[in-house]
Amino acid sequence: MKTNLHTALRAAIDGGIEIMKVYATDFDVEIKGDNSPLTVADKNANEVINNYLVETGIPIISEENKQLSFEERKDWTQCWIVDPLDGTKEFVKRNGEFTVNIALVENGSPILGVIYVPVEQMLYFSFEGSARKVHIEDPSEAIDTIIDASEVLAPAQSMDPPVKVVGSRSHLNDDTRSFIEKIEENKSVEIVSRGSSLKFCLVAEGNAHIYPRYAPTMEWDTAAGQAICEAAGVKVLQEATGEPVRYNKENLLNPYFLVTI
């Protein structure tokens, strides 16, 4: 596990370096078949990350790779799940709220997660049963040095008001609005918001209590965040069943879910 963590951390950091090279230029934006944006930064980061992860011998599911059929994937006991640039819309807006997401999944459960924020050079990861974060002064530092400098994340211990809900007042769908209104029957609510997988980090580090996601996401959007949250003691549960969100499913689309202390 330690070797895989080192590989994932280096892949995320070096993927972030490639992203920042493009961020500093006047880049072009393509529109994919699902109307989501794609830039050369997505492609370059994906290539760097894949080059690291392929050396582990563990198969890879990445947003920017050709997707294999479930028939080819169904017997995998482990796989990497990667979003080389989560929050491409944020990248295009140049607001800094985009991430590199890398997770290792075993038998459907994320057991290792790395989220890197290239603009802030902030790294979140799960390690030895804890969730951690560290600000990286020098991306070329040894991984052991980076891990040693990290601090353990501490989520909120209770839903003391105001209940901090991850969302956006201006973009709430009906299901999310109803969820918030139920909380407001008993407690005051404060809406907090960040882009990409940083929403998971808000809960894991105690800056939010709950994140209802009643809108479509894919496995690569959430696997790393779920691994980090679970290592911090935060639950990531399917809205319909109350069971943890699962991975390497036949359909890589996630169900609605709730991230909660």
C-alpha positions in Angstrom: 0.0 0.0 0.0 2.8 2.4 0.8 4.4 1.9 -2.6 1.1 2.5 -4.3 0.5 5.7 -2.2 4.0 7.0 -3.2 3.2 6.3 -6.8 -0.2 8.0 -6.7 1.2 11.0 -4.9 4.0 11.5 -7.4 1.6 11.0 -10.3 -0.8 13.6 -8.9 1.9 16.2 -8.3 3.5 15.7 -11.7 0.1 15.7 -13.3 -0.5 19.0 -11.6 2.7 20.4 -13.0 1.5 19.6 -16.5 -1.8 21.2 -15.8 -0.1 24.4 -14.6 2.0 24.6 -17.7 -1.2 24.9 -19.8 -3.0 27.1 -17.2 -0.4 29.8 -17.9 -1.1 29.8 -21.7 -3.9 30.9 -24.0 -5.3 27.3 -24.3 -8.1 26.1 -26.5 -11.2 24.3 -25.2 -12.9 21.4 -26.9 -16.4 20.2 -26.2 -16.9 16.5 -25.7 -19.9 14.4 -26.7 -21.5 14.9 -23.2 -21.1 18.7 -23.6 -18.3 18.8 -21.0 -15.1 20.8 -21.8 -11.7 19.2 -22.6 -8.3 20.9 -22.8 -4.8 19.9 -23.6 -4.2 20.0 -19.8 -6.6 17.1 -19.3 -4.8 15.1 -22.0 -1.3 15.9 -20.8 -2.0 15.2 -17.1 -3.7 12.0 -18.1 -0.6 10.8 -20.0 1.7 11.6 -17.1 -0.5 9.9 -14.5 -1.1 6.8 -16.7 2.7 6.5 -17.2 3.2 6.2 -13.4 0.2 4.0 -12.6 0.8 1.5 -15.4 4.0 0.5 -13.7 2.0 -0.9 -10.7 0.4 -3.5 -13.0 -3.1 -2.5 -11.7 -5.6 -1.7 -14.4 -6.8 2.0 -14.8 -10.2 3.6 -15.3 -9.6 7.2 -16.2 -12.1 9.8 -17.6 -9.7 10.4 -20.5 -8.9 6.8 -21.3 -11.0 4.7 -23.7 -13.6 3.0 -21.4 -13.5 -0.8 -21.3 -16.6 -2.9 -21.3 -17.8 -4.3 -18.0 -17.1 -7.8 -19.4 -13.5 -6.8 -19.4 -13.6 -5.1 -16.0 -15.9 -7.3 -13.9 -13.3 -9.7 -12.5 -10.8 -6.9 -11.5 -10.2 -7.1 -7.7 -8.3 -3.8 -7.8 -8.2 -0.8 -10.2 -7.1 2.8 -10.2 -9.8 5.4 -10.8 -8.5 8.7 -12.2 -9.7 12.1 -13.1 -6.6 13.9 -14.4 -8.3 17.3 -14.2 -11.5 17.4 -12.1 -13.3 20.7 -12.6 -12.3 21.5 -16.2 -15.0 24.2 -16.1 -13.2 25.8 -13.1 -9.9 25.5 -15.0 -11.4 27.3 -18.0 -12.8 30.0 -15.6 -9.3 30.2 -14.1 -10.7 30.3 -10.5 -8.2 27.7 -9.2 -10.8 25.3 -7.9 -9.8 22.2 -9.9 -8.0 19.1 -8.8 -6.2 15.9 -9.8 -8.1 12.8 -8.4 -6.5 9.4 -8.1 -8.0 6.5 -6.1 -7.2 2.9 -5.7 -10.3 0.7 -5.5 -10.4 -2.9 -4.1 -13.5 -5.0 -4.5 -15.6 -2.0 -5.2 -14.4 0.1 -2.2 -11.9 3.0 -2.4 -9.0 2.2 -0.2 -6.6 4.9 -1.1 -7.3 8.5 -2.3 -5.2 11.4 -3.5 -6.6 14.9 -4.4 -4.1 17.5 -5.5 -4.9 21.2 -6.0 -2.3 22.5 -8.4 -2.9 26.2 -8.0 -2.7 26.1 -4.2 -0.1 23.2 -4.2 -2.3 21.6 -1.6 -2.3 17.8 -1.3 -5.0 15.7 0.4 -4.6 12.0 0.8 -5.5 8.9 2.9 -2.7 7.2 4.7 -2.5 4.5 7.4 -6.1 4.9 8.5 -6.1 8.7 8.5 -6.8 11.5 6.1 -4.1 14.1 5.7 -3.2 17.3 3.9 0.0 19.2 3.3 1.0 22.3 1.4 3.9 21.5 -0.9 6.6 24.2 -1.1 8.6 22.3 -3.6 6.9 19.8 -6.0 10.2 18.0 -6.5 10.5 17.1 -2.8 10.9 13.5 -1.8 7.5 11.9 -1.2 8.5 10.7 2.3 9.3 14.3 3.2 5.9 15.4 1.9 4.1 12.7 4.0 6.1 13.6 7.1 5.0 17.3 6.8 1.3 16.4 6.5 -1.3 17.0 9.2 -4.3 14.8 10.0 -7.7 16.1 9.0 -10.3 16.5 11.6 -14.0 16.7 10.5 -16.7 18.3 12.6 -17.8 16.1 15.5 -21.5 17.3 15.6 -24.1 19.1 13.5 -24.0 22.2 15.7 -25.8 25.1 13.9 -25.4 26.7 11.6 -25.3 23.4 9.7 -22.8 24.0 6.9 -24.1 22.4 3.7 -22.0 22.1 0.6 -23.9 23.5 -2.3 -24.8 26.7 -4.2 -27.8 28.9 -3.5 -28.0 29.9 -7.1 -27.7 26.4 -8.6 -29.8 24.2 -6.2 -32.0 21.6 -7.9 -35.3 20.7 -6.3 -34.0 17.6 -4.5 -31.2 19.5 -2.9 -33.4 22.4 -2.0 -35.9 20.1 -0.3 -33.0 18.4 1.6 -31.8 21.8 2.9 -35.4 22.9 3.8 -35.8 19.9 6.0 -32.7 20.8 8.0 -33.9 24.4 8.2 -37.1 23.2 10.0 -34.9 22.7 13.1 -31.5 24.4 12.5 -30.1 27.3 10.7 -28.1 26.5 7.5 -25.0 28.1 6.0 -24.2 27.2 2.3 -20.5 26.7 1.6 -19.2 26.0 -1.9 -16.0 24.9 -3.7 -15.5 23.4 -7.1 -14.6 19.9 -8.1 -13.7 17.2 -5.5 -12.8 20.0 -3.1 -16.4 19.6 -1.9 -15.3 16.3 -0.2 -12.3 18.0 1.4 -14.6 20.7 2.9 -16.3 17.9 5.0 -13.2 15.9 5.7 -11.3 18.9 7.2 -14.3 20.2 9.2 -15.2 23.2 7.1 -18.7 21.7 6.2 -20.9 19.2 7.9 -22.7 17.6 5.0 -22.6 17.4 1.2 -25.8 16.2 -0.6 -25.1 15.3 -4.2 -28.4 14.9 -5.9 -27.1 15.4 -9.4 -25.1 13.2 -11.8 -21.4 12.4 -11.1 -19.1 9.7 -12.5 -16.9 7.4 -10.5 -13.7 9.3 -11.3 -15.3 12.5 -9.8 -15.8 10.8 -6.4 -13.6 7.8 -5.7 -10.6 9.8 -4.3 -12.8 12.1 -2.3 -14.6 9.1 -0.8 -11.4 7.4 0.2 -10.2 10.5 2.0 -13.5 11.2 3.7 -13.8 7.6 4.9 -10.3 7.7 6.3 -11.3 10.8 8.2 -14.4 9.1 9.6 -16.8 10.7 7.2 -19.5 8.6 5.5 -20.2 8.7 1.7 -23.6 7.0 1.4 -25.9 6.2 -1.5 -29.1 8.3 -1.1 -31.4 5.4 -2.0 -29.9 2.6 0.1 -27.8 4.2 2.9 -24.9 1.9 1.8 -21.4 3.3 0.8 -21.0 4.3 -2.8 -19.4 1.5 -4.9 -16.9 1.5 -7.8 -16.0 -0.3 -11.0 -19.7 -0.9 -11.5 -21.2 -1.9 -14.9 -22.4 1.7 -15.2 -19.7 4.2 -14.1 -22.4 6.8 -13.3 -22.8 7.3 -9.6 -26.2 7.2 -7.8 -27.2 10.2 -5.8 -25.2 10.3 -2.5 -24.7 12.1 0.8 -21.3 12.9 2.4 -21.9 13.4 6.1 -20.2 13.3 9.5 
